[in-house]
Amino acid sequence: MLKLRFYGDPVLRKIAKEVLPGDLTEELLKEMSEIMYTQDGVGLAAPQVGISKRFFMYDIGEKLNIVVNPQIIEKSREIESGQEGCLSIPEIYEEVPRSVKIKVKYTDQNGNEYVRDLEGYEARVFQHEFDHLNGKLFIDYLSLIKRRTLKPQLDEIKEKGEEILKKKVPQETKSV
């Protein structure tokens, strides 16, 4: 049974390995999507459930997208800041700069290849989840001063991640 991993878990800082044919089962994807939806997230990367493989899923309200072995081919120079949160870092929401438009290439769980131009919120979510595959968290984009300010909360998440998630009050801001 999969379980959500929290800030401080070493798997969140590893560079994930390529997904090979047969790595993804329907059961695995179903279990991951249940975790994502139950926790009111819009995205979930494999490292967030302890699997160091290059895939993630997201749903911005249209349909569940399974993204396997993704690449970001191009990023716009235009950057926009927007609020982000993360299921692995509960109750922290901060402004993060991201490229407004990106061009991506990936396959789905069935090996179908996609090349897509994403923009706005979908581009933000994709970049956030893609970062997880490279061991990067949204708080890494924050200033040193801001990270120092968040240190007591981050230390608490390291110690009590699961407890914090259980008592989490639903917010309007969804975690990516």
C-alpha positions in Angstrom: 0.0 0.0 0.0 1.4 3.4 -1.0 1.6 6.3 1.4 2.4 9.9 0.9 5.9 11.0 1.7 6.7 14.3 3.4 9.3 17.0 3.4 12.5 15.4 4.9 12.0 12.0 3.2 15.1 11.4 1.2 13.1 10.0 -1.8 11.8 13.5 -2.5 15.4 14.7 -3.2 16.5 11.9 -5.5 16.6 12.1 -9.3 14.0 9.6 -10.4 14.9 6.8 -12.9 13.3 6.3 -16.3 10.1 4.3 -16.4 10.5 1.0 -18.3 7.8 -1.0 -20.0 5.8 -3.0 -17.4 6.8 -0.6 -14.5 3.3 0.9 -14.3 0.3 -1.2 -13.4 -3.3 -0.2 -13.4 -3.4 -0.9 -9.6 -0.5 1.4 -9.0 -2.0 4.2 -11.0 -5.4 3.7 -9.4 -3.9 3.8 -5.9 -1.9 7.0 -6.7 -4.9 8.7 -8.1 -7.0 7.8 -5.0 -4.3 9.4 -2.8 -4.2 12.5 -5.0 -8.0 13.0 -5.1 -8.5 12.1 -1.4 -6.0 14.7 -0.4 -7.6 17.3 -2.7 -4.4 17.6 -4.8 -4.3 18.4 -8.5 -1.0 16.5 -9.1 1.0 13.7 -7.6 4.5 12.5 -8.7 5.8 9.0 -8.1 8.5 10.1 -5.6 5.8 11.6 -3.4 4.6 8.0 -2.7 8.1 6.6 -2.4 8.6 5.4 -6.0 11.7 6.9 -7.6 10.5 6.6 -11.2 9.9 9.4 -13.8 6.1 9.7 -13.9 3.4 11.8 -12.4 -0.3 12.4 -12.8 -2.4 15.5 -12.6 -6.0 16.7 -13.1 -6.8 20.4 -13.4 -10.5 19.7 -13.6 -10.7 18.2 -17.1 -9.4 14.6 -16.8 -6.7 12.6 -15.2 -3.4 12.9 -17.2 -0.7 10.2 -16.7 2.7 11.6 -17.7 5.5 9.1 -18.2 9.2 10.0 -18.8 8.4 13.7 -19.5 10.7 16.2 -21.0 10.3 20.0 -21.1 11.5 20.9 -24.6 11.0 24.7 -24.4 10.1 27.2 -21.8 8.9 30.8 -22.4 11.0 33.6 -21.2 7.8 35.1 -19.8 7.6 34.2 -16.1 4.7 34.6 -13.8 4.4 34.1 -10.0 1.6 32.1 -8.6 0.7 30.4 -5.4 1.7 26.8 -5.0 1.3 24.2 -2.3 2.4 20.5 -2.2 0.9 17.4 -0.7 4.3 16.5 0.6 4.6 19.9 2.4 1.1 20.4 3.9 -0.3 23.8 4.9 2.5 25.8 3.3 1.5 28.0 0.3 3.9 30.4 -1.4 4.4 32.4 -4.5 6.6 30.6 -7.0 7.9 31.9 -10.4 7.3 29.6 -13.4 7.4 29.9 -17.2 4.0 30.9 -18.5 4.2 28.6 -21.5 6.1 25.3 -22.0 6.4 22.7 -24.7 6.5 19.1 -23.4 7.0 15.6 -24.6 6.0 12.5 -22.8 4.2 9.2 -23.1 1.1 8.0 -21.3 0.8 4.6 -19.4 0.1 2.8 -22.7 3.2 4.2 -24.5 1.3 6.7 -26.6 3.6 9.7 -27.3 2.5 13.3 -26.9 4.1 16.6 -27.7 2.0 19.5 -26.3 2.1 23.2 -25.7 0.9 24.0 -22.2 0.2 27.4 -20.7 -1.1 29.1 -17.6 -2.2 26.8 -14.7 -1.6 23.6 -16.6 2.0 24.6 -17.4 2.5 25.5 -13.7 1.2 22.2 -12.5 3.3 20.3 -15.1 6.5 22.2 -14.0 5.8 21.6 -10.3 5.3 17.8 -10.8 8.3 17.6 -13.2 10.5 19.2 -10.5 9.6 16.3 -8.2 11.2 13.9 -10.7 14.5 15.8 -10.4 14.4 16.0 -6.6 13.3 19.6 -6.5 10.5 21.1 -4.3 8.6 24.3 -4.7 10.2 25.8 -1.6 13.6 25.6 -3.4 12.4 28.6 -5.4 11.9 30.7 -2.3 14.5 33.2 -1.0 16.8 32.1 1.8 15.1 34.5 4.2 11.7 33.1 3.3 13.0 29.5 3.8 14.4 30.5 7.2 11.0 31.9 8.2 9.4 28.6 7.2 12.0 26.4 9.0 9.9 25.8 12.1 6.9 24.6 10.0 9.2 22.5 7.8 10.8 20.9 10.8 7.3 20.1 12.1 6.4 18.5 8.8 9.6 16.4 8.9 8.5 15.1 12.3 4.7 14.9 12.0 3.8 15.0 8.3 1.1 12.4 8.5 -0.5 13.9 11.6 -0.6 17.3 10.0 -2.3 15.9 6.9 -5.0 14.2 8.9 -6.0 17.3 10.7 -5.7 19.6 7.7 -8.6 21.9 7.2 -9.8 22.0 3.5 -8.6 25.2 1.8 -9.6 26.8 -1.4 -6.1 26.6 -2.7 -5.4 23.1 -4.0 -2.0 21.6 -3.6 -0.1 20.6 -6.7 
